Amino acid sequence: MTSNRIAIDTFDKPLEDIADYVDNYLLVAKNEAYETARYCLMDSLGCAILALRYAECVKLLGPIISATVPNGCRVPGTSFVLDPITGAFNIGLLIRWLDFNDTWLAAEWGHPSDNLGGILAVADYLSRRVNDFPRKENAIYTNEPLTMKDILTAMIKAYEIQGVLALENSFNKVGLDHVILVKVATTAVITKMLGGSRQHILNALSNAWIDGHPLRTYRHAPNTGSRKSWAAGDATARGVQLAFISMTGEMGYPAALSAKTWGFYDASFHGQPLSIGHNYDSYVMENILFKIAYPAEFHAQTAIECAVKLHPQIKDCLKDIDKVEITTQESALRIIDKKGPLKNPADRDHCIQYMTAIGLIFGTLTVDHYEDDIASDLRIDALRERMVCIESKQYTKDYLNPDKRSIANAVQIFFKDGSKSERIEVEYPLGHKRRRSEGLPLLKEKFAKNLSTNFNSEQIEKIQNVFSDIEKFNSMPVNEFMDLFVEKAK
């Protein structure tokens, strides 16, 4: 008979390192990390509100079955009150749907704000149930609501776990999708949020790694599809579920990674151990990438900037173009270099040629440019057919350099008469840490614009005032904060 006792065995070191970080590490004197986390939360919620404009997203929202959850979590921009697992899926789905939320690029890439699905859902749920249960040691329920400072702390740690694991480990090279890291990070921080001990965290993490993991099938031709827009919601919801399971005292698996034949390394990672060369701190949050101007896969952000700069020169002579040369990094060639028909918006927003063509033709790129009515413009595919993507070894090297983390692209136009445009190069995208002073005012504008799609001016002002008053924001109960996003919708 299997025992449900909490084991005291030594776990694989990567699991113990994560558990120690989540359980014990104090984020003192991390003002930059907390400030950036506040902006990440702001931007993520704006992306969620904007996603409500799209029927294919909205159809996936709500409870799995009709049900009432007393004091359940709220879903921004809706009237849904859900259990925290379903709520995590809903919030994660909204944040991720438009591929407009923050990004982390390394050997693996991903979107650490995907973890906010679980963090916000659980924090809201717990904060609304404070009077329902007596406080106990390691209890799931406490007698005080969580604050927004607690949310930021959980965010910093979730970002760090996902980002550090991504630095030197390429899950996509073995066919696994990057949301595996969302599940792992969410599991760890939610178990702690529920009052879990170090052992609870270890048990939950081991189960997260043992899970079957999503394949990248839905991100690549000929199967590119909308699952890539809800995969993160699915992953963060699973992390919440595993955390709740662990809090029952369910056992863990010490050799979840290293067990011969049956562990993650042998079964799913070609026998290779995880490479972790960076201590867990707040590095990822401080260096996060924002998608400020363009809702596009991040490896192409600077290519779009180049295209927009070239737009005034070539907008009236598209038929005279012989070749468009895009110089990029190896990662971009691997995942967004696409030829042939593009079936849907999910296919188009992961095609560097399509996104560059939009920038050249229209001088901008918005979410609506991925829809069928724009994609049917014959000029787009005609221009795509004349595009050539080549790798710059230096771009690839600088992309992986932890001191640079550049995402460079260059675009040059060659005309049929033998002339050519200036070669436009952008090394760091607008949302990069090296362009924070330039980017943050525009990020605030993006947030206000996104809110305006669902809220009236009075409510937008109220939300903006909370974000701008740091002391008020940090001490605000999570449930009161979440209520701001369900009141007075248009």
C-alpha positions in Angstrom: 0.0 0.0 0.0 1.3 3.4 -0.9 1.8 5.8 2.1 0.7 9.4 1.9 3.2 10.4 4.5 5.5 13.4 3.8 8.9 11.9 2.8 12.1 13.2 4.3 14.5 11.9 1.6 17.1 13.9 -0.1 15.6 15.2 -3.4 17.4 16.0 -6.7 19.5 19.1 -6.1 17.7 21.3 -8.7 14.5 20.6 -6.8 16.1 21.4 -3.4 17.6 24.6 -4.8 14.2 25.8 -6.0 12.5 24.8 -2.7 15.2 26.6 -0.6 14.8 29.8 -2.8 11.0 29.9 -2.5 10.9 28.9 1.1 13.7 31.0 2.6 15.2 33.6 0.3 14.4 37.2 1.4 14.1 39.7 -1.4 15.6 42.6 0.6 16.8 45.8 -1.0 15.4 44.7 -4.3 13.7 48.0 -5.3 14.4 47.6 -9.0 12.9 44.1 -9.0 9.8 45.2 -7.1 9.3 48.3 -9.4 9.7 46.2 -12.5 7.3 43.6 -11.1 4.7 46.3 -10.6 5.1 47.3 -14.3 4.9 43.6 -15.3 1.6 43.2 -13.4 0.2 46.4 -14.9 1.2 45.3 -18.5 -0.1 41.8 -18.1 -3.5 42.9 -16.9 -3.7 45.4 -19.8 -3.0 42.5 -22.2 -5.8 40.5 -20.5 -8.3 43.3 -20.9 -7.4 43.7 -24.6 -7.9 40.0 -25.2 -11.6 40.3 -24.3 -12.2 41.8 -27.7 -11.5 38.5 -29.4 -14.3 35.9 -29.6 -12.0 32.9 -30.0 -10.5 33.9 -26.6 -13.7 34.7 -24.8 -15.3 31.4 -25.8 -12.8 29.6 -23.6 -13.6 31.6 -20.5 -15.8 30.7 -17.5 -16.4 27.6 -15.4 -16.0 24.2 -16.9 -19.6 23.5 -15.8 -22.2 25.9 -14.4 -21.2 26.3 -10.8 -21.1 28.9 -8.0 -18.0 29.2 -6.0 -18.5 31.2 -2.8 -15.8 33.8 -2.4 -14.1 32.5 -5.5 -11.5 34.4 -7.5 -12.4 37.1 -10.0 -11.5 37.1 -13.7 -10.5 40.6 -14.9 -13.0 42.2 -17.2 -15.7 39.6 -16.6 -18.3 38.7 -14.0 -16.9 35.2 -13.4 -16.3 33.9 -9.9 -14.3 30.7 -10.1 -12.4 28.1 -8.2 -8.7 29.0 -8.2 -7.7 26.2 -10.6 -10.2 27.2 -13.3 -9.5 30.9 -12.4 -5.8 30.4 -13.1 -6.6 29.0 -16.5 -8.9 31.9 -17.3 -6.5 34.6 -16.1 -3.5 32.9 -17.7 -5.4 32.5 -21.0 -6.3 36.2 -21.1 -2.8 37.4 -20.3 -1.2 35.2 -23.0 -3.8 35.2 -25.8 -2.5 38.1 -27.9 1.3 37.3 -27.4 1.7 40.8 -26.0 2.9 40.1 -22.5 6.5 40.2 -21.2 9.1 37.8 -22.4 12.3 36.1 -21.5 14.8 34.9 -24.1 17.7 32.5 -23.5 18.5 28.9 -24.5 14.8 28.5 -23.8 12.3 31.3 -24.2 8.9 32.0 -22.6 6.7 34.4 -20.8 7.1 34.6 -17.0 4.0 36.6 -16.6 2.1 33.5 -17.6 2.6 32.5 -13.9 0.3 35.4 -12.9 -2.7 33.2 -13.8 -2.0 31.0 -10.8 -0.6 33.7 -8.5 -3.6 36.1 -8.9 -6.2 33.4 -8.8 -5.0 31.8 -5.6 -4.1 35.1 -3.9 -7.6 36.4 -4.6 -9.3 33.2 -3.5 -7.4 33.1 -0.2 -7.9 36.8 0.5 -11.7 36.4 0.2 -11.8 33.4 2.5 -9.9 34.8 5.5 -12.9 34.6 7.8 -14.0 31.1 6.8 -11.3 29.1 8.5 -9.3 29.2 11.8 -5.6 29.8 11.3 -3.4 26.8 11.8 0.3 26.0 11.4 1.1 25.6 7.6 -2.6 26.2 6.9 -3.9 27.0 3.4 -6.1 29.7 4.8 -4.9 32.6 7.0 -6.8 35.2 8.9 -5.6 38.2 6.9 -5.8 39.0 3.1 -2.7 38.8 1.1 -1.4 42.2 -0.1 -0.2 43.3 -3.5 3.4 43.3 -2.1 2.9 39.6 -1.6 1.9 39.3 -5.2 5.0 41.1 -6.4 7.2 38.8 -4.2 5.6 35.7 -5.7 6.1 37.2 -9.2 9.8 37.9 -8.7 10.3 34.3 -7.5 8.2 32.7 -10.2 10.0 34.8 -12.9 13.4 33.8 -11.4 12.6 30.1 -11.4 11.3 30.0 -14.9 14.1 32.3 -16.3 17.1 30.7 -14.6 16.0 27.3 -15.7 15.7 28.7 -19.3 19.2 30.3 -19.3 21.1 27.1 -20.3 18.5 24.5 -21.0 16.7 24.2 -24.3 13.5 22.3 -23.9 12.4 23.1 -27.4 15.4 21.2 -28.8 13.9 18.0 -27.4 10.4 18.9 -28.6 9.0 20.2 -25.3 7.1 23.5 -25.0 8.5 26.2 -22.8 5.3 26.2 -20.7 6.8 23.3 -18.8 8.7 26.0 -16.9 5.4 27.9 -16.1 4.1 24.8 -14.5 7.2 24.2 -12.4 7.5 27.9 -11.3 3.7 28.2 -10.5 3.8 24.9 -8.6 6.6 26.1 -6.3 5.3 29.6 -5.5 1.7 28.6 -5.1 2.6 25.8 -2.6 4.4 28.4 -0.5 1.5 30.8 -0.9 -0.8 28.1 0.5 1.4 27.8 3.6 3.4 24.9 2.4 6.6 23.8 4.1 9.9 23.2 2.3 8.8 19.5 2.1 5.5 20.4 0.6 7.2 22.4 -2.0 9.6 19.6 -2.8 6.8 17.1 -3.1 4.8 19.4 -5.4 7.8 20.2 -7.6 8.7 16.5 -8.1 5.1 15.9 -9.3 5.4 18.9 -11.7 8.5 17.4 -13.3 7.0 13.9 -13.5 3.9 15.2 -15.3 3.6 14.5 -19.0 4.7 17.7 -20.7 3.3 19.6 -23.7 4.9 19.1 -27.0 5.6 22.1 -29.3 3.4 20.6 -32.0 0.9 23.5 -31.8 3.6 26.2 -32.4 5.0 24.9 -35.7 3.7 24.3 -39.2 1.7 22.5 -40.4 0.0 22.3 -37.0 0.3 25.9 -35.7 -2.9 26.7 -33.8 -4.6 28.6 -31.1 -3.5 26.2 -28.3 -0.3 28.2 -28.1 -2.5 31.0 -26.8 -4.0 28.9 -24.0 -1.1 26.5 -23.2 0.2 28.9 -20.5 -3.2 29.1 -18.9 -3.2 25.3 -18.8 0.3 25.1 -17.4 -0.3 27.6 -14.6 -3.6 26.0 -13.7 -1.9 22.6 -13.4 0.7 24.2 -11.1 -2.1 25.4 -8.8 -3.7 21.9 -8.8 -0.4 20.2 -7.9 0.2 22.7 -5.1 -3.2 21.9 -3.6 -2.6 18.2 -3.9 0.7 18.6 -2.1 -0.9 20.4 0.8 -3.0 17.3 1.5 0.3 15.6 2.5 0.6 13.7 -0.8 4.0 12.1 -1.2 6.8 13.4 -3.5 9.4 11.6 -5.6 13.0 12.5 -4.7 14.6 11.2 -7.9 11.9 12.7 -10.2 14.7 14.1 -12.4 17.5 11.6 -12.1 15.9 8.2 -11.8 17.5 5.9 -14.3 15.3 5.2 -17.4 12.1 6.6 -15.8 13.2 10.1 -14.5 12.8 13.3 -16.5 16.4 13.4 -17.7 16.3 9.9 -19.3 12.7 9.9 -20.4 12.4 13.4 -21.7 15.7 15.2 -21.9 17.9 12.9 -23.9 19.7 11.8 -20.7 21.1 15.3 -20.0 20.9 16.8 -16.5 19.7 20.4 -16.1 22.4 23.0 -16.3 21.9 25.7 -13.8 24.7 28.3 -13.8 23.0 31.2 -12.1 22.0 31.6 -8.5 18.3 32.3 -7.8 17.9 36.0 -6.9 16.0 38.6 -8.9 18.0 38.7 -12.1 15.2 37.7 -14.4 12.7 40.3 -13.2 15.3 43.0 -13.4 16.1 42.1 -17.0 12.7 41.2 -18.3 11.6 42.2 -21.8 8.4 44.1 -22.4 6.4 44.0 -25.6 5.7 47.7 -25.8 5.1 48.6 -29.4 4.3 45.3 -31.2 2.3 42.2 -30.3 4.8 39.9 -32.0 7.0 36.9 -31.1 10.0 38.6 -29.5 12.7 37.4 -31.7 11.2 39.5 -34.4 10.6 42.7 -32.4 13.7 44.5 -33.7 13.0 43.3 -37.3 9.6 45.1 -37.1 11.3 48.2 -35.8 13.6 48.1 -38.8 10.7 47.6 -41.2 8.8 50.5 -39.7 11.8 52.8 -40.2 12.0 51.7 -43.8 8.3 52.1 -44.5 8.4 55.7 -45.6 11.0 54.9 -48.2 9.4 51.9 -49.8 5.6 52.2 -49.2 5.0 53.5 -52.7 7.5 51.2 -54.6 6.6 47.7 -53.3 6.5 46.3 -56.8 10.0 47.5 -57.5 11.5 45.3 -54.7 13.6 42.4 -55.8 14.7 41.1 -52.4 14.3 41.8 -48.7 17.2 40.6 -46.6 16.6 39.9 -42.9 19.6 39.3 -40.8 18.7 37.6 -37.5 19.7 35.2 -34.7 19.8 31.4 -34.9 16.8 31.1 -32.5 14.6 33.2 -34.8 15.6 31.0 -37.8 14.6 27.9 -35.8 11.1 29.0 -34.7 9.8 31.9 -36.8 11.4 31.5 -40.3 8.4 30.3 -42.3 7.6 29.8 -46.0 4.3 29.0 -47.6 0.7 29.5 -46.5 -0.1 30.8 -43.0 -3.4 29.3 -41.7 -4.5 31.6 -38.9 -3.4 34.4 -36.6 -1.4 32.0 -34.4 0.6 31.0 -37.5 1.1 34.6 -38.6 2.4 36.1 -35.3 5.2 33.5 -35.4 6.4 34.3 -38.9 9.2 36.8 -39.1 8.6 37.4 -42.8 4.9 38.1 -42.2 5.6 40.5 -39.4 8.3 42.3 -41.3 6.1 42.6 -44.4 3.4 44.2 -42.3 5.8 46.8 -40.9 7.1 47.6 -44.4 3.6 47.9 -46.0 1.7 49.6 -43.1 4.3 51.3 -41.0 3.1 49.6 -37.8 1.9 46.2 -36.5 -1.2 45.7 -34.3 -3.1 42.6 -33.2 -5.6 43.2 -36.0 -3.0 42.8 -38.6 -3.0 39.0 -37.9 -6.7 38.6 -38.7 -7.9 37.2 -42.0 -9.2 40.4 -43.5 -5.7 42.0 -43.4 -3.9 38.7 -44.2 -5.8 38.5 -47.5 -4.0 41.6 -48.8 -2.0 40.1 -51.7 0.9 42.5 -51.1 1.9 40.6 -48.0 2.5 37.2 -49.4 4.1 38.8 -52.5 6.6 40.5 -50.3 7.1 37.4 -48.1 8.1 35.5 -51.3 11.0 37.9 -51.9 12.4 37.7 -48.3 15.6 35.9 -47.4 16.6 35.2 -43.7 20.2 34.7 -42.8 22.0 34.2 -39.5 24.5 36.6 -38.1 26.8 34.6 -35.8 27.5 37.7 -33.8 23.8 38.3 -33.3 23.5 34.7 -32.0 26.5 35.1 -29.7 25.2 38.4 -28.3 21.7 36.9 -27.8 23.1 34.3 -25.5 25.5 36.7 -23.7 24.1 37.2 -20.2 25.6 40.7 -20.0 24.0 41.8 -23.3 20.9 39.7 -24.0 20.5 41.5 -27.3 17.8 40.5 -29.8 19.3 42.0 -32.9 17.8 42.1 -36.4 18.7 44.0 -39.6 16.6 44.6 -42.7 17.8 45.8 -46.1 15.8 46.3 -49.3 17.2 45.5 -52.8 15.5 46.9 -55.8 15.1 45.5 -59.3 17.2 48.3 -60.8 20.2 47.3 -58.7 19.8 50.0 -56.1 19.3 49.2 -52.4 18.1 50.9 -49.2 20.1 51.7 -46.2 20.7 48.6 -44.0 18.7 49.3 -40.8 19.9 47.5 -37.7 18.3 47.5 -34.3 20.3 45.6 -31.6 18.0 46.1 -28.5 14.2 46.2 -28.8 12.1 48.9 -27.2 11.2 46.7 -24.3 14.8 45.8 -23.3 16.3 46.8 -20.0 18.8 49.0 -21.9 15.9 51.1 -23.2 13.8 51.3 -19.9 13.8 55.1 -19.7 12.5 55.3 -23.3 10.1 52.4 -22.9 8.3 52.8 -19.6 6.3 55.9 -20.6 5.1 54.1 -23.6 4.3 51.0 -21.5 2.0 53.2 -19.4 0.3 54.5 -22.6 -0.1 50.9 -23.8 -1.8 50.0 -20.5 -4.2 53.0 -20.6 -5.1 52.2 -24.2 -5.8 48.5 -23.4 -8.0 49.4 -20.4 -10.0 51.8 -22.6 -11.3 48.8 -24.6 -13.4 47.6 -21.6 -13.6 50.3 -18.9 -14.8 53.8 -18.6 -12.6 56.8 -17.9 -13.5 56.9 -14.2 -12.5 53.3 -13.7 -9.3 53.7 -15.7 -8.2 56.7 -13.6 -8.9 54.7 -10.4 -6.8 51.8 -11.6 -3.9 54.1 -12.7 -3.9 55.9 -9.4 -3.5 52.6 -7.5 -0.5 51.7 -9.6 1.1 55.1 -9.3 0.9 55.2 -5.4 3.5 52.7 -4.4 2.8 52.7 -0.7 -1.0 52.3 -1.3 -0.4 49.6 -3.9 1.9 47.5 -1.7 -0.5 47.4 1.2 -3.7 47.0 -0.8 -5.5 43.6 -0.1 -5.5 41.5 -3.2 -9.2 41.0 -3.3 -9.8 44.8 -3.3 -7.3 45.2 -6.1 -9.0 42.5 -8.2 -12.4 44.2 -7.7 -11.0 47.2 -9.6 -11.0 45.1 -12.7 -14.6 43.8 -12.6 -16.3 47.1 -11.7 -18.0 49.4 -14.1 -17.2 47.6 -17.3 -18.5 49.2 -20.5 
